[in-house]
Amino acid sequence: MSRDKIAIDIDATARGIRAGERAVLARAITLVESTRADHRAAAHALVQDLLPAAGNAVRLGITGAPGAGKSTTIDALGSYLTGEGRKVAVLAVDPSSSRTGGSILGDKTRMARLSMDPHAFIRPSPSSGTLGGVAAKTRETMLLCEAAGYDVVIVETVGVGQSETAVADMTDFFLVLMVAGAGDELQGLKKGIVELADMIAVNKADGDNVERAKIAAGEYRAALNILKPQSEHWSPPVSTYSALTGSGVPDLWRAVERHRAALTQSGEHAARRSAQQIKWMWTMLEDRLMARLRSDPAIRGEVRKLEGAVAAGRLTPTLAVEQIARMLGLP
């Protein structure tokens, strides 16, 4: 394919995305997810072209303890938002999917309403790769969705551990879902997830579980009182809701709107976005360097030898790093 032909394809794809054509958007995301060098170059050119049309959406990150009902919550919240006239895109960050095959098909069955909604778009993370690579592709996918006119982008973290931090670093509002009656109401604190939260919401506040949900919310509220808020302009609230009945779901969105208004007025919203862009740049650079270590057979063989020497105690980690850096052409 000639250089001109690629440019024409990029222009046509950009026009289709700006026009909100779902099939074009889906193909563009597939291009972004590709590991081929020519596809990466075309994807970078496409994202750069669409950058002026992106950035205006509300970026909402959602995580939760197992059984907290993330998919059901996204289905209820997303359906509420489309009912209010908004367009919603749902993306998943799942670094574990290379082992498990991901969970997007299961998610779609649990997002029964949203998956059939013409004003919603659901997309899984790439099916393999490191967390950094998956997160980088999710960021680019987010920009494509924004350029396509989706004014709310929900990023769901499916994995565990650092995936929560990755999602918090690419969104405006980080919602942590909990559930009462799980045995240990403060389980989230053990993972440090609560420290990232802009809001904690206790799900399944329905039927006989309403009182337990209120008690759990009180415990989380007390726990948050001893943590320093991320922003001096926002104190994370704790609420109860039911994704099953829809009770309290609109309150989740109202909190997102209050948070956006408070941080926009203070200038913190713009500062956070700028800091996220810079962090994205460095994350992509680190991933690029690691990709070369993995893809270059000669370097990979030498790195294995160095690993063996370090493991056997014949070489210090510091000297091993210096040798690897020289192989990459770094001083």
URUR-V769402 format. One record per residue. PHI is phi in whole degrees, -180 to 180 (999 if undefined). PSI is psi in whole degrees, -180 to 180 (NA if undefined). OMEGA is omega in degrees with one decimal (999 if undefined). Layout:
BEGIN
PHI_PSI_OMEGA ; PHI_PSI_OMEGA
END
This chain:
BEGIN
999_133_-177.8 ; -76_164_179.2 ; -62_-41_179.9 ; -63_-40_-178.8 ; -64_-40_177.9 ; -62_-43_-179.7 ; -62_-42_179.4 ; -64_-43_178.1 ; -61_-42_179.6 ; -64_-44_179.0 ; -61_-44_-179.1 ; -66_-41_178.7 ; -65_-42_179.1 ; -62_-42_178.8 ; -64_-42_179.7 ; -64_-40_178.9 ; -67_-45_178.8 ; -62_-29_178.8 ; -82_-4_177.6 ; 79_24_-179.5 ; -78_113_-173.7 ; -62_-40_-178.7 ; -65_-39_178.2 ; -67_-42_178.1 ; -61_-44_-180.0 ; -61_-43_178.8 ; -66_-37_179.6 ; -66_-38_178.3 ; -67_-39_175.8 ; -60_-39_176.8 ; -62_-44_179.2 ; -62_-36_-177.0 ; -78_-15_-177.3 ; -66_147_177.7 ; -99_-2_178.4 ; -68_140_-176.6 ; -61_-44_-179.4 ; -68_-35_176.8 ; -68_-40_179.2 ; -61_-43_-179.7 ; -63_-44_179.0 ; -65_-40_179.8 ; -64_-42_179.3 ; -63_-41_178.7 ; -65_-39_179.5 ; -65_-48_-179.6 ; -62_-41_178.3 ; -62_-41_179.7 ; -63_-38_-174.9 ; -89_-7_-175.4 ; -53_-42_179.8 ; -63_-23_-178.4 ; -91_-3_-176.9 ; -107_172_172.9 ; 100_-6_-176.1 ; -96_-6_-177.1 ; -79_160_169.5 ; -83_123_-179.1 ; -102_112_-173.9 ; -115_118_176.0 ; -96_138_-179.2 ; -132_130_173.0 ; -137_174_-179.9 ; -178_157_176.5 ; -65_155_177.3 ; -54_132_-179.8 ; 85_3_-178.5 ; -75_-15_176.4 ; 88_44_-178.7 ; -62_-50_-176.3 ; -64_-42_179.4 ; -65_-38_178.1 ; -66_-45_179.5 ; -63_-39_177.7 ; -62_-46_-178.6 ; -69_-46_-178.4 ; -68_-45_179.9 ; -62_-41_179.3 ; -66_-38_175.9 ; -61_-43_-177.6 ; -68_-42_177.7 ; -65_-32_175.7 ; -66_-25_177.4 ; -89_5_176.7 ; 94_10_179.8 ; -96_159_174.2 ; -107_129_-171.0 ; -120_130_172.3 ; -112_137_179.3 ; -118_121_179.4 ; -120_150_-179.7 ; -121_136_172.9 ; -107_110_-174.9 ; -137_84_-179.8 ; -66_-15_-178.5 ; -86_-4_-172.0 ; -68_-19_177.0 ; -67_-21_178.0 ; -96_-39_-171.4 ; -101_-12_-175.6 ; 86_2_176.9 ; 81_178_-176.9 ; -132_15_-172.7 ; -66_-33_178.7 ; -66_-41_175.2 ; -64_-40_178.9 ; -60_-43_-177.4 ; -65_-34_178.3 ; -71_-30_178.1 ; -84_-15_174.1 ; -103_58_-171.3 ; -60_-45_-178.0 ; -72_-46_-173.7 ; -67_-36_-178.0 ; -67_-20_178.5 ; -101_-1_-175.0 ; -82_123_-179.7 ; -67_-15_-179.7 ; -99_12_179.5 ; -127_153_-179.3 ; -139_122_-177.5 ; -114_129_-176.8 ; -141_132_177.1 ; -78_169_171.8 ; -75_167_173.7 ; -55_152_-172.7 ; -81_-1_177.5 ; -158_168_175.7 ; 123_168_177.6 ; -74_166_178.5 ; -59_-42_-179.8 ; -61_-43_179.4 ; -66_-42_179.3 ; -64_-44_-178.7 ; -65_-40_179.8 ; -63_-44_179.8 ; -68_-34_177.2 ; -66_-39_177.2 ; -62_-45_-179.5 ; -66_-39_176.4 ; -62_-40_178.3 ; -60_-43_179.1 ; -64_-40_178.0 ; -63_-43_179.3 ; -64_-40_178.4 ; -64_-42_178.8 ; -65_-27_179.1 ; -82_0_175.0 ; 100_7_177.0 ; -79_118_-173.8 ; -96_-2_169.8 ; -133_122_176.6 ; -116_116_179.2 ; -100_122_179.2 ; -108_116_-178.3 ; -100_130_173.9 ; -92_118_-178.4 ; -95_-31_-178.7 ; -79_-167_-178.6 ; -128_171_175.2 ; 75_-122_-173.1 ; -72_-12_-179.9 ; -63_-33_177.1 ; -62_-44_178.9 ; -63_-40_179.5 ; -61_-43_179.9 ; -69_-41_177.7 ; -61_-33_-178.3 ; -78_-8_-179.6 ; -119_5_-178.1 ; -124_166_-179.8 ; -88_-32_-173.7 ; -137_127_-177.3 ; -112_112_-177.0 ; -101_123_179.9 ; -106_122_-179.5 ; -97_135_176.5 ; -128_168_178.1 ; -137_139_179.0 ; -82_158_176.1 ; 80_17_-179.5 ; -92_3_177.4 ; 102_-44_-179.5 ; -131_98_-173.4 ; -65_-21_-177.7 ; -104_27_-176.9 ; -60_-33_-178.0 ; -64_-32_-179.5 ; -63_-30_-177.9 ; -66_-29_-178.8 ; -92_-6_-178.6 ; 77_7_-177.6 ; -66_-39_-175.5 ; -59_-32_180.0 ; -66_-21_178.4 ; -89_-12_-168.7 ; -72_137_167.0 ; -94_-14_176.3 ; -164_144_172.5 ; -114_131_179.2 ; -127_128_-179.7 ; -96_115_-176.3 ; -84_171_175.1 ; 66_34_174.8 ; -84_70_-179.4 ; -146_160_179.1 ; 57_-135_-178.0 ; -74_-7_-174.5 ; -94_-1_-175.4 ; -59_-48_-177.1 ; -67_-41_177.9 ; -62_-38_178.3 ; -65_-41_179.2 ; -65_-40_179.1 ; -65_-44_178.9 ; -62_-41_178.4 ; -62_-39_177.9 ; -63_-39_179.5 ; -68_-41_177.6 ; -67_-38_178.8 ; -61_-43_179.2 ; -66_-38_179.8 ; -65_-40_-179.4 ; -66_-27_-179.2 ; -65_-22_-178.7 ; -98_0_177.4 ; -103_144_177.5 ; -79_126_179.6 ; -62_151_177.8 ; -66_-32_-177.2 ; -124_140_176.4 ; -74_-10_-177.7 ; -102_3_-176.9 ; -152_127_173.3 ; -107_119_-175.3 ; -58_123_176.9 ; -83_165_174.8 ; -126_129_-178.9 ; -136_168_173.5 ; -116_151_179.0 ; -160_172_175.7 ; -131_113_176.8 ; -68_-27_-178.3 ; -70_-47_-177.7 ; -94_-18_-177.0 ; 89_-4_-179.8 ; -66_127_178.4 ; 85_-8_-179.0 ; -64_-44_176.8 ; -59_-30_179.4 ; -65_-31_176.9 ; -60_-46_-178.6 ; -69_-38_178.9 ; -62_-34_177.1 ; -67_-40_177.5 ; -60_-43_-179.4 ; -67_-40_178.3 ; -64_-42_179.2 ; -62_-46_-179.5 ; -62_-43_-179.6 ; -64_-44_-178.1 ; -65_-45_-176.9 ; -76_-30_176.4 ; -68_-43_-179.3 ; -63_-36_-178.3 ; -82_-13_-176.3 ; 88_-2_-176.9 ; -73_-30_-179.7 ; -61_-49_-179.8 ; -65_-39_179.9 ; -65_-40_178.3 ; -64_-44_179.8 ; -61_-43_-179.9 ; -64_-44_179.4 ; -63_-37_178.7 ; -66_-38_178.8 ; -62_-44_179.9 ; -65_-43_179.1 ; -63_-37_177.2 ; -61_-44_179.5 ; -58_-48_-178.1 ; -68_-36_177.8 ; -63_-43_179.7 ; -67_-36_178.0 ; -65_-46_178.6 ; -61_-41_179.7 ; -66_-36_178.8 ; -64_-43_178.6 ; -65_-42_178.9 ; -66_-35_178.9 ; -63_-39_178.8 ; -67_-39_177.6 ; -60_-36_-177.4 ; -81_-29_-171.3 ; -95_-26_-178.6 ; -83_111_-175.5 ; -58_-41_-178.1 ; -65_-46_-180.0 ; -66_-40_-178.6 ; -62_-40_178.9 ; -65_-42_179.0 ; -67_-38_179.8 ; -64_-38_178.1 ; -63_-40_178.0 ; -64_-41_179.4 ; -66_-39_177.3 ; -60_-44_178.9 ; -62_-41_179.8 ; -66_-39_178.7 ; -67_-43_-179.2 ; -63_-35_-178.7 ; -84_-4_178.8 ; 81_12_179.8 ; -85_-16_-175.9 ; -143_138_179.1 ; -78_151_176.7 ; -57_-36_-178.7 ; -62_-47_179.3 ; -67_-34_177.5 ; -63_-43_178.9 ; -62_-41_179.3 ; -63_-39_178.2 ; -67_-41_177.7 ; -64_-41_179.1 ; -61_-41_178.5 ; -64_-37_177.6 ; -64_-31_178.6 ; -87_0_179.1 ; 81_20_179.7 ; -96_149_-179.0 ; -71_NA_999
END
